[in-house]
Amino acid sequence: MIRLARPQIGQEEIKEVSKVLGSGFLVQGKNVEKFETKVAEYLKVKYAIAVSSGTAALHLSLMALGIKEGDEVILPDFTFPATGNVVALVGAKPILVDIDLKTYNIDPTKIEENITPQTKAVIPVHEFGQAADIDSILAIAGKYDLSTIEDAACALGAESKGRKCGTLGDIGCFSFHPRKAITTGEGGMVVTNSKQLAEKARALRNHGMAIKEGRNSFEYAGFNYRMTDFQGAMGWIQIKKLDEIIEKRRALASSYNALLKDLKEIQTPFEKAGNKHIYQSYVVLLNKQIKRDNIIRKLRERGIETTIGTYCLHCQPFYRKNYSYRDGQFKNSSTAFKQSLCLPLHIKLKPVDARKVKDLLLKTICMGM
Ligand SMILES: Cc1ncc(COP(=O)(O)O)c(C=O)c1O
């Protein structure tokens, strides 16, 4: 089977994780702290707060910013549901906006028409590892005094004009799920340059607790969103390899682009000028005549694991039931949801595998049309 994704776990991770397991100190400790320091250094941000998942990072960010019931938060319709779910979880309303079908990112020209006196924040998602149009989004956020939470779950190391995704808004969120460029099994990180937001997120991660005059003081009704120390050990080792992994992923994406460029049934990923795409997912868009789900099934039968790009939120029962979104309301997002196809991409993928993916994809498309 040519796998969709494969985490890169080496001997060093196994050795350090074993050390932590042997030590008996399993919960958040010095390895988590070391991972946080390495992430902060890599991104050149003041504060990094490790948490149990990317979803936890987003949830804490909204809470740290004080987003609450009655507020509205703008986000792209085409994203993993966690982006919108956390908005609902704090009692605010997710305001969905269509995407640009070339980049799969929120269309900034459609943001302003959705701003109301209740709008408090915008969550650009750097979808599949490519920066959203962050300058336009920050300009709108500045004009209407909105907070910006970057959902950089898929985009650690991605750049816009040389600036790292996740460091450009008020707060940035990352995921270390095994399909991401580096992994801690499950895991996430909140990053910010604001001392106040960092302190609140740090307290909320640990039951709302802060240290006041040398004592534990419960300042908020918080969560247990801590990362374990053996995950922290994986994290600080993994991040040392990140740039090398990104270069390999970019090279593989170029090989796919070259192999697929003449297939008129497929739109290959588009890297916008000034962006450094890290290809957390290599996602192509199939022509409307092609039945994408059949392609996924037939490729699996032929030993190739593929999947959909991601979800359109307005098509999901929760969003329809609770916010009256209607089927097909966002044209580009609906098209991407139906026609996007994510191909295998991981650093163990060989050129011969990429060629096999292309050959079988072409064969499957021709047979299915
Ligand atoms: C855009 C986006 N946001 C948030 C998440 C949630 O991250 P996690 O699975 O670590 O909770 C994901 C997960 O894939 C994602 O793709």
The ligand as an SDF file (V2000), in Angstrom:
LIG
                    3D

 16 16  0  0  0  0  0  0  0  0999 V2000
   -7.1080   23.3660    9.7630 C   0  0  0  0  0  0  0  0  0  0  0  0
   -7.1430   22.5170   10.9930 C   0  0  0  0  0  0  0  0  0  0  0  0
   -7.4370   23.0850   12.1740 N   0  0  0  0  0  0  0  0  0  0  0  0
   -7.4680   22.3720   13.3120 C   0  0  0  0  0  0  0  0  0  0  0  0
   -7.2030   21.0310   13.3180 C   0  0  0  0  0  0  0  0  0  0  0  0
   -7.2770   20.2560   14.5990 C   0  0  0  0  0  0  0  0  0  0  0  0
   -6.0290   19.7550   15.0130 O   0  0  0  0  0  0  0  0  0  0  0  0
   -5.9600   18.4730   15.9700 P   0  0  0  0  0  0  0  0  0  0  0  0
   -6.3250   17.2760   15.1620 O   0  0  0  0  0  0  0  0  0  0  0  0
   -4.5320   18.4440   16.4240 O   0  0  0  0  0  0  0  0  0  0  0  0
   -6.8910   18.7200   17.0950 O   0  0  0  0  0  0  0  0  0  0  0  0
   -6.8850   20.3930   12.1120 C   0  0  0  0  0  0  0  0  0  0  0  0
   -6.6010   18.9510   12.1050 C   0  0  0  0  0  0  0  0  0  0  0  0
   -6.2720   18.3480   11.1400 O   0  0  0  0  0  0  0  0  0  0  0  0
   -6.8580   21.1500   10.9270 C   0  0  0  0  0  0  0  0  0  0  0  0
   -6.5760   20.5930    9.7450 O   0  0  0  0  0  0  0  0  0  0  0  0
  1  2  1  0
  2  3  1  0
  2 15  2  0
  3  4  2  0
  4  5  1  0
  5  6  1  0
  5 12  2  0
  6  7  1  0
  7  8  1  0
  8  9  2  0
  8 10  1  0
  8 11  1  0
 12 13  1  0
 12 15  1  0
 13 14  2  0
 15 16  1  0
M  END
$$$$
